[in-house]
Amino acid sequence: QPQAPLVRFLDLRTLEVVVPERDLRGGALQGIEKIRLHYVPVGSSRPLSPEVVAKGEVILEQRRPDIPAPGKTLRLDLRELDREPGWLVVVAVRVGDVSSLPSEPLPWLDRRF
């Protein structure tokens, strides 16, 4: 079964990402090159993950060698992120620009918090 990154906030500005272990074909996920954080501003309703990836912008990209092995945890520091309230989605990207399933959307709060 393919996996998306598991994502949660540790605090208001630190995101914890568990790197997925299975690819879209259900095989062991190997060759992760990047972790991308996508952002879209608040709209009329909660967007679906693929919408955030398609319509949003990549606002942070963590590259090898700073990415842990599949199943391990990565922390993203978002203190410098200067965006209006919106939604965040994380995608793991393999060599050849092959993306994992996107994570569930997480709300991004007002930058003054």
Secondary structure, DSSP 8 states (H G I E B T S, - for coil): -----EEEEEETTEEEEE--SB-TTSSB---EEEEEEEEEE--SS---HHHHHHHSEEEEEEETTSS--TT-EEEEE-TT----SEEEEEEEEETTTEE------EEE--TT-
